[in-house]
């Protein structure tokens, strides 16, 4: 039943995005995916199963995780004028993966 709820929630978000994309305020569709659904779940799980210091470390890492998302958006902004949408999205996703890899590598070195 838990899986059905999660699937329904995901479908509801997709429907909300589709509806928002058709309104005069279409750009709000870019805000909806940033609702911290998974962050809430992650912080709850870490907060219940680990120390407050571990939760705080998770929160700080989450703050730094904005950087790969910014890299994704900046890359997509530049590429969308130069390539087909699908290719632009793929390039931006690869840029996110690269930035996320760098972030995790640097984090591990600093906090190991």
C-alpha positions as CSV (number, residue, x, y, z in Angstrom):
1,X,0.0,0.0,0.0
2,X,2.9,2.3,0.8
3,X,4.2,1.9,-2.8
4,X,0.7,2.8,-4.2
5,X,0.7,6.0,-2.2
6,X,4.1,7.0,-3.4
7,X,3.2,6.3,-7.0
8,X,0.0,8.3,-6.6
9,X,1.9,11.2,-5.1
10,X,4.4,11.1,-8.0
11,X,1.5,11.1,-10.5
12,X,-0.1,14.0,-8.7
13,X,3.1,16.0,-8.9
14,X,3.4,15.3,-12.7
15,X,-0.2,16.4,-13.2
16,X,0.4,19.6,-11.2
17,X,3.5,20.3,-13.4
18,X,1.5,19.7,-16.5
19,X,-1.3,22.0,-15.4
20,X,1.1,24.7,-14.3
21,X,3.0,24.5,-17.6
22,X,-0.2,25.5,-19.4
23,X,-1.0,28.6,-17.3
24,X,0.2,32.2,-17.8
25,X,2.5,31.6,-14.8
26,X,4.1,28.5,-16.5
27,X,7.5,29.3,-14.8
28,X,6.1,28.2,-11.4
29,X,6.4,24.6,-12.8
30,X,10.1,25.1,-12.2
31,X,9.5,25.6,-8.5
32,X,7.3,22.5,-7.8
33,X,10.1,19.9,-8.2
34,X,12.1,21.8,-5.6
35,X,9.5,21.1,-2.9
36,X,11.6,19.1,-0.4
37,X,9.6,15.9,-0.5
38,X,12.6,13.6,-0.5
39,X,14.6,15.9,1.8
40,X,11.8,15.7,4.4
41,X,11.9,11.9,4.2
42,X,15.7,11.8,4.4
43,X,15.9,14.2,7.3
44,X,13.2,12.3,9.2
45,X,15.0,9.0,8.6
46,X,18.4,10.4,9.6
47,X,16.9,12.3,12.5
48,X,15.2,9.3,13.9
49,X,18.0,6.8,13.4
50,X,21.2,8.9,14.0
51,X,22.4,11.7,16.2
52,X,21.5,15.4,16.0
53,X,25.1,16.1,14.8
54,X,24.6,13.5,12.0
55,X,21.3,15.2,11.0
56,X,23.0,18.6,11.0
57,X,25.8,17.2,8.7
58,X,23.1,15.9,6.4
59,X,21.4,19.3,6.3
60,X,24.7,21.1,5.6
61,X,25.5,18.7,2.8
62,X,22.0,19.4,1.4
63,X,22.8,23.1,1.3
64,X,25.9,22.4,-0.7
65,X,23.9,20.1,-3.0
66,X,22.4,23.2,-4.5
67,X,25.6,23.7,-6.5
68,X,25.0,20.6,-8.8
69,X,21.4,21.8,-9.4
70,X,22.7,25.2,-10.3
71,X,25.2,23.6,-12.7
72,X,22.3,21.7,-14.3
73,X,20.2,24.8,-14.7
74,X,23.0,26.9,-16.0
75,X,24.0,24.2,-18.5
76,X,20.4,23.7,-19.7
77,X,20.0,27.5,-20.1
78,X,23.0,27.7,-22.4
79,X,22.4,24.5,-24.3
80,X,18.7,24.9,-25.0
81,X,19.6,27.6,-27.7
82,X,22.2,25.3,-29.2
83,X,20.7,21.8,-29.3
84,X,17.4,20.0,-29.4
85,X,15.6,19.9,-26.1
86,X,16.2,16.2,-25.4
87,X,19.9,16.6,-26.1
88,X,20.1,19.7,-23.9
89,X,18.4,17.9,-21.1
90,X,20.9,15.0,-21.4
91,X,23.9,17.3,-21.4
92,X,22.5,19.2,-18.4
93,X,22.0,15.9,-16.6
94,X,25.6,14.8,-17.3
95,X,26.7,18.2,-16.0
96,X,24.7,17.6,-12.8
97,X,26.3,14.2,-12.4
98,X,29.8,15.6,-12.9
99,X,29.1,18.4,-10.4
100,X,27.6,16.0,-7.9
101,X,30.6,13.7,-8.2
102,X,33.0,16.6,-7.5
103,X,30.8,17.7,-4.5
104,X,30.8,14.2,-3.0
105,X,34.5,13.7,-3.6
106,X,35.4,17.0,-2.0
107,X,33.0,16.4,0.9
108,X,34.5,13.0,1.6
109,X,38.1,14.4,1.6
110,X,37.1,17.3,3.9
111,X,35.0,15.2,6.3
112,X,36.8,11.9,6.3
